[in-house]
Amino acid sequence: TGPTPNGDFEANIPGSSYDTLGDAKFIYLPENGVYDIKFEATDQGSFDFKIRKFENDLNTETILYKNVPLANTT
């Protein structure tokens, strides 16, 4: 689930969705799945990655990976 090389978006995980707000990107996934998350760098720099778990519309857990370094080959 996410952007494709031609600028469109795909949602190949049933029940998932992808959204953007400014520079932020959001992927919403069903809670009953097991997921592998992969990133592909297109430039050098860093990014923050946050995972939030919701139960009954309340944020019950947050994991933050801050300033993850990127290189063109990452």
MODELLER restraints for C-alpha pairs under 7 A, 6 or more apart:
rsr = mdl.restraints
at = mdl.atoms
rsr.add(forms.Gaussian(group=physical.xy_distance, feature=features.Distance(at['CA:1:A'], at['CA:10:A']), mean=5.32, stdev=0.5))
rsr.add(forms.Gaussian(group=physical.xy_distance, feature=features.Distance(at['CA:1:A'], at['CA:11:A']), mean=4.25, stdev=0.5))
rsr.add(forms.Gaussian(group=physical.xy_distance, feature=features.Distance(at['CA:1:A'], at['CA:12:A']), mean=5.54, stdev=0.5))
rsr.add(forms.Gaussian(group=physical.xy_distance, feature=features.Distance(at['CA:1:A'], at['CA:13:A']), mean=6.25, stdev=0.5))
rsr.add(forms.Gaussian(group=physical.xy_distance, feature=features.Distance(at['CA:1:A'], at['CA:16:A']), mean=6.96, stdev=0.5))
rsr.add(forms.Gaussian(group=physical.xy_distance, feature=features.Distance(at['CA:1:A'], at['CA:17:A']), mean=6.87, stdev=0.5))
rsr.add(forms.Gaussian(group=physical.xy_distance, feature=features.Distance(at['CA:1:A'], at['CA:18:A']), mean=6.60, stdev=0.5))
rsr.add(forms.Gaussian(group=physical.xy_distance, feature=features.Distance(at['CA:2:A'], at['CA:9:A']), mean=5.40, stdev=0.5))
rsr.add(forms.Gaussian(group=physical.xy_distance, feature=features.Distance(at['CA:2:A'], at['CA:10:A']), mean=5.49, stdev=0.5))
rsr.add(forms.Gaussian(group=physical.xy_distance, feature=features.Distance(at['CA:2:A'], at['CA:11:A']), mean=6.52, stdev=0.5))
rsr.add(forms.Gaussian(group=physical.xy_distance, feature=features.Distance(at['CA:2:A'], at['CA:18:A']), mean=5.69, stdev=0.5))
rsr.add(forms.Gaussian(group=physical.xy_distance, feature=features.Distance(at['CA:3:A'], at['CA:9:A']), mean=4.26, stdev=0.5))
rsr.add(forms.Gaussian(group=physical.xy_distance, feature=features.Distance(at['CA:3:A'], at['CA:10:A']), mean=6.26, stdev=0.5))
rsr.add(forms.Gaussian(group=physical.xy_distance, feature=features.Distance(at['CA:4:A'], at['CA:10:A']), mean=6.76, stdev=0.5))
rsr.add(forms.Gaussian(group=physical.xy_distance, feature=features.Distance(at['CA:11:A'], at['CA:17:A']), mean=6.02, stdev=0.5))
rsr.add(forms.Gaussian(group=physical.xy_distance, feature=features.Distance(at['CA:15:A'], at['CA:29:A']), mean=6.71, stdev=0.5))
rsr.add(forms.Gaussian(group=physical.xy_distance, feature=features.Distance(at['CA:15:A'], at['CA:30:A']), mean=5.92, stdev=0.5))
rsr.add(forms.Gaussian(group=physical.xy_distance, feature=features.Distance(at['CA:16:A'], at['CA:28:A']), mean=5.37, stdev=0.5))
rsr.add(forms.Gaussian(group=physical.xy_distance, feature=features.Distance(at['CA:16:A'], at['CA:29:A']), mean=4.67, stdev=0.5))
rsr.add(forms.Gaussian(group=physical.xy_distance, feature=features.Distance(at['CA:16:A'], at['CA:30:A']), mean=6.28, stdev=0.5))
rsr.add(forms.Gaussian(group=physical.xy_distance, feature=features.Distance(at['CA:17:A'], at['CA:27:A']), mean=5.75, stdev=0.5))
rsr.add(forms.Gaussian(group=physical.xy_distance, feature=features.Distance(at['CA:17:A'], at['CA:28:A']), mean=5.24, stdev=0.5))
rsr.add(forms.Gaussian(group=physical.xy_distance, feature=features.Distance(at['CA:17:A'], at['CA:29:A']), mean=6.96, stdev=0.5))
rsr.add(forms.Gaussian(group=physical.xy_distance, feature=features.Distance(at['CA:18:A'], at['CA:26:A']), mean=5.66, stdev=0.5))
rsr.add(forms.Gaussian(group=physical.xy_distance, feature=features.Distance(at['CA:18:A'], at['CA:27:A']), mean=4.56, stdev=0.5))
rsr.add(forms.Gaussian(group=physical.xy_distance, feature=features.Distance(at['CA:18:A'], at['CA:28:A']), mean=6.44, stdev=0.5))
rsr.add(forms.Gaussian(group=physical.xy_distance, feature=features.Distance(at['CA:19:A'], at['CA:25:A']), mean=5.92, stdev=0.5))
rsr.add(forms.Gaussian(group=physical.xy_distance, feature=features.Distance(at['CA:19:A'], at['CA:26:A']), mean=5.08, stdev=0.5))
rsr.add(forms.Gaussian(group=physical.xy_distance, feature=features.Distance(at['CA:19:A'], at['CA:27:A']), mean=6.51, stdev=0.5))
rsr.add(forms.Gaussian(group=physical.xy_distance, feature=features.Distance(at['CA:20:A'], at['CA:26:A']), mean=5.94, stdev=0.5))
rsr.add(forms.Gaussian(group=physical.xy_distance, feature=features.Distance(at['CA:40:A'], at['CA:74:A']), mean=6.30, stdev=0.5))
rsr.add(forms.Gaussian(group=physical.xy_distance, feature=features.Distance(at['CA:41:A'], at['CA:70:A']), mean=6.28, stdev=0.5))
rsr.add(forms.Gaussian(group=physical.xy_distance, feature=features.Distance(at['CA:41:A'], at['CA:71:A']), mean=6.51, stdev=0.5))
rsr.add(forms.Gaussian(group=physical.xy_distance, feature=features.Distance(at['CA:41:A'], at['CA:72:A']), mean=5.62, stdev=0.5))
rsr.add(forms.Gaussian(group=physical.xy_distance, feature=features.Distance(at['CA:41:A'], at['CA:73:A']), mean=6.77, stdev=0.5))
rsr.add(forms.Gaussian(group=physical.xy_distance, feature=features.Distance(at['CA:41:A'], at['CA:74:A']), mean=5.43, stdev=0.5))
rsr.add(forms.Gaussian(group=physical.xy_distance, feature=features.Distance(at['CA:42:A'], at['CA:72:A']), mean=5.64, stdev=0.5))
rsr.add(forms.Gaussian(group=physical.xy_distance, feature=features.Distance(at['CA:43:A'], at['CA:71:A']), mean=6.14, stdev=0.5))
rsr.add(forms.Gaussian(group=physical.xy_distance, feature=features.Distance(at['CA:43:A'], at['CA:72:A']), mean=4.90, stdev=0.5))
rsr.add(forms.Gaussian(group=physical.xy_distance, feature=features.Distance(at['CA:44:A'], at['CA:70:A']), mean=5.10, stdev=0.5))
rsr.add(forms.Gaussian(group=physical.xy_distance, feature=features.Distance(at['CA:44:A'], at['CA:71:A']), mean=4.31, stdev=0.5))
rsr.add(forms.Gaussian(group=physical.xy_distance, feature=features.Distance(at['CA:44:A'], at['CA:72:A']), mean=5.56, stdev=0.5))
rsr.add(forms.Gaussian(group=physical.xy_distance, feature=features.Distance(at['CA:45:A'], at['CA:69:A']), mean=5.98, stdev=0.5))
rsr.add(forms.Gaussian(group=physical.xy_distance, feature=features.Distance(at['CA:45:A'], at['CA:70:A']), mean=5.10, stdev=0.5))
rsr.add(forms.Gaussian(group=physical.xy_distance, feature=features.Distance(at['CA:45:A'], at['CA:71:A']), mean=6.67, stdev=0.5))
rsr.add(forms.Gaussian(group=physical.xy_distance, feature=features.Distance(at['CA:46:A'], at['CA:67:A']), mean=5.20, stdev=0.5))
rsr.add(forms.Gaussian(group=physical.xy_distance, feature=features.Distance(at['CA:46:A'], at['CA:68:A']), mean=5.09, stdev=0.5))
rsr.add(forms.Gaussian(group=physical.xy_distance, feature=features.Distance(at['CA:46:A'], at['CA:69:A']), mean=4.31, stdev=0.5))
rsr.add(forms.Gaussian(group=physical.xy_distance, feature=features.Distance(at['CA:46:A'], at['CA:70:A']), mean=5.19, stdev=0.5))
rsr.add(forms.Gaussian(group=physical.xy_distance, feature=features.Distance(at['CA:47:A'], at['CA:66:A']), mean=6.78, stdev=0.5))
rsr.add(forms.Gaussian(group=physical.xy_distance, feature=features.Distance(at['CA:47:A'], at['CA:67:A']), mean=5.12, stdev=0.5))
rsr.add(forms.Gaussian(group=physical.xy_distance, feature=features.Distance(at['CA:47:A'], at['CA:68:A']), mean=5.24, stdev=0.5))
rsr.add(forms.Gaussian(group=physical.xy_distance, feature=features.Distance(at['CA:47:A'], at['CA:69:A']), mean=6.83, stdev=0.5))
rsr.add(forms.Gaussian(group=physical.xy_distance, feature=features.Distance(at['CA:48:A'], at['CA:65:A']), mean=5.66, stdev=0.5))
rsr.add(forms.Gaussian(group=physical.xy_distance, feature=features.Distance(at['CA:48:A'], at['CA:66:A']), mean=4.44, stdev=0.5))
rsr.add(forms.Gaussian(group=physical.xy_distance, feature=features.Distance(at['CA:48:A'], at['CA:67:A']), mean=5.30, stdev=0.5))
rsr.add(forms.Gaussian(group=physical.xy_distance, feature=features.Distance(at['CA:48:A'], at['CA:68:A']), mean=6.15, stdev=0.5))
rsr.add(forms.Gaussian(group=physical.xy_distance, feature=features.Distance(at['CA:49:A'], at['CA:64:A']), mean=5.85, stdev=0.5))
rsr.add(forms.Gaussian(group=physical.xy_distance, feature=features.Distance(at['CA:49:A'], at['CA:65:A']), mean=5.03, stdev=0.5))
rsr.add(forms.Gaussian(group=physical.xy_distance, feature=features.Distance(at['CA:49:A'], at['CA:66:A']), mean=6.43, stdev=0.5))
rsr.add(forms.Gaussian(group=physical.xy_distance, feature=features.Distance(at['CA:50:A'], at['CA:62:A']), mean=6.98, stdev=0.5))
rsr.add(forms.Gaussian(group=physical.xy_distance, feature=features.Distance(at['CA:50:A'], at['CA:63:A']), mean=5.66, stdev=0.5))
rsr.add(forms.Gaussian(group=physical.xy_distance, feature=features.Distance(at['CA:50:A'], at['CA:64:A']), mean=4.45, stdev=0.5))
rsr.add(forms.Gaussian(group=physical.xy_distance, feature=features.Distance(at['CA:50:A'], at['CA:65:A']), mean=6.23, stdev=0.5))
rsr.add(forms.Gaussian(group=physical.xy_distance, feature=features.Distance(at['CA:51:A'], at['CA:62:A']), mean=5.67, stdev=0.5))
rsr.add(forms.Gaussian(group=physical.xy_distance, feature=features.Distance(at['CA:51:A'], at['CA:63:A']), mean=5.13, stdev=0.5))
rsr.add(forms.Gaussian(group=physical.xy_distance, feature=features.Distance(at['CA:51:A'], at['CA:64:A']), mean=6.51, stdev=0.5))
rsr.add(forms.Gaussian(group=physical.xy_distance, feature=features.Distance(at['CA:52:A'], at['CA:59:A']), mean=6.57, stdev=0.5))
rsr.add(forms.Gaussian(group=physical.xy_distance, feature=features.Distance(at['CA:52:A'], at['CA:61:A']), mean=5.70, stdev=0.5))
rsr.add(forms.Gaussian(group=physical.xy_distance, feature=features.Distance(at['CA:52:A'], at['CA:62:A']), mean=4.51, stdev=0.5))
rsr.add(forms.Gaussian(group=physical.xy_distance, feature=features.Distance(at['CA:52:A'], at['CA:63:A']), mean=6.53, stdev=0.5))
rsr.add(forms.Gaussian(group=physical.xy_distance, feature=features.Distance(at['CA:53:A'], at['CA:59:A']), mean=5.76, stdev=0.5))
rsr.add(forms.Gaussian(group=physical.xy_distance, feature=features.Distance(at['CA:53:A'], at['CA:60:A']), mean=5.72, stdev=0.5))
rsr.add(forms.Gaussian(group=physical.xy_distance, feature=features.Distance(at['CA:53:A'], at['CA:61:A']), mean=5.09, stdev=0.5))
rsr.add(forms.Gaussian(group=physical.xy_distance, feature=features.Distance(at['CA:53:A'], at['CA:62:A']), mean=6.47, stdev=0.5))
rsr.add(forms.Gaussian(group=physical.xy_distance, feature=features.Distance(at['CA:54:A'], at['CA:60:A']), mean=5.55, stdev=0.5))
